[in-house]
Amino acid sequence: DVTQQSLHHRLHEEAQLTDQPRILVCAPSNAAVDEIINRLMENHFVDGNDIAYSPPIIRIGNMQKVRSHIAAQISLDARVDAYLKHRYHVAKSETQCMADLHARIKSYRKNKRINEHKLADCISTHLQQYAAMD
C-alpha cells in the first residue's frame, strides 16, 4: 500500500510539472498555414494534467496573403495592438493612448523585417540540426 501511494504521488507530481508545449507550424503556402490555424482555433489541446486548453496563437508573415478573419484575430500586429490598447487604456487619455500606440506600431513595423529574418535564420538552423541528426 505504501508503494502504491508513493507511485500515485510521484505520477501526480510529474503530471503537475507537465507544461503546455510550444509548437511552430510551417507549411508550403499561406493557405495551408491558415487552414492549420483554423483547425487549431476550432479544437482544443489537452495538457499533461488532462485539461483542455486553447493555445495562444500568433501568425507572422505577409498579412496581405492571410485570410482576413485570421489576420484580425491572431496576427502579430493585432495582438500587439490589443495588448497596448488594454495596457494604456487604464492610465492615459484615449488620445495619448492612440498616439503611443501608433508610435509603438511604427517602431515595430520598422523592425519587423529584421525580426522575421532572424526567425527564419533560427528556423533554418534548427532544421539543419534536425536533418543532421538523421
N, C-alpha and C positions, 0 to 999 in steps of 0.2 A: 504493500500500500504506500509506503514511503517513496519507493522508486517511481510508482505511478504518479504520485503527487509532484515529485521533483521534475519528472518528464513533462507533465502538464504545465508546470510553472515555467520551465525552460521554453517550451513551444509558445506559450503566451508571451513571454518576453521577446522572443525572436519575431513574432508576428507584430508586436507593437513597434519594433525598430524598422520594419519594412517601409521604405519611402515610396512615394509615387514616382514612377520612372519619368525621365525626360526623354522625349522622342523627337528625332529630327526626321522630317519627311521630305524626301526629294523625289521628283518624278520628271519624265522627259518633256512634259508640257505643263503649261499653266492650268489647262482644263483638268488634267489628271490630278494635280495638287489640289485644285478646288473641289474635285469630287471626293478625294480623301478627307478633306476638311469638312465637307458637308456630312459625311458619314460619321466623323468623329464628333461633330456637334449634335447629331441626332442620337447617338448611342452613348452609353456611359462605360467607363472603365471600372474595374474592381481592384482595389489595392490589396496589400498583403493582409489587411485586417478584415477582408471580405466586405468592404464598404464601397458602394458605388460612388463615383465622383466624375465630374466633367473637368477635364484638364484645361488649364489656361492655354489658349492658342494664340500665337502671333504669326501673321502672314507677312513675309517680306518678299520683295521682288518688284517687278514692274506693275504697279497698281492699275495702269491703263489696260492691262490684259487680264485682270482679275474680275470675276463676277462681282457686280456692284454690291449685292447684299453681303457678300463675304468681306469685301474691302471696307464697307461701312461698319462692320462689327469687329473684325479682328486684325485689320491692317495695323502695322506699327504706328502709322500716323494717327489712326483713330484711337488706338489705345493710349498714346501719349496725350492726345487732345483731351480724352475723357479724364485721365489722371490729373492733368494740370487744371482742368476746369473744376474738378472736385477739390483739389488741393487749395486753389486760390479763391474759390467761391466764398469760403467762410470768412477770410481775413481781409479781403480787399473789395473795393468797389468793382462793379461789373466792367466799367471802362478800363480800370487799371488791370484787372484780371485778363481782359482780352488783349491789351497791349503787351503784357508779359507773355501771354500765351503765343501771340504772333511772333514775338522776338525769339522765344524758345523754338518754335516751329521753324523759323528762318534759319536759326543756328543748326538745328537738327538736319534740315534739308541740305545745308552746306556740307555737313559731314557724312551724309547718308551713303553716298557712293564709296567713300573711303571705308566705312564700316562694312558695307556689302562685300567689297573686295577682300577685306581682312577675313570675313566669314567664309568666303569662297576659298581662300587660301587655306584656312583652317580645315574646312571640309575635305579639300583635296589632300592635305597632309594625312588626315585620318584615314581616308580611303586608300591612300598609298600604303600606309602602315598595315591596314587590314588586308590588302592584297598581298603584301609581303609575308603575312602570316600563313597564307595558303601555300 
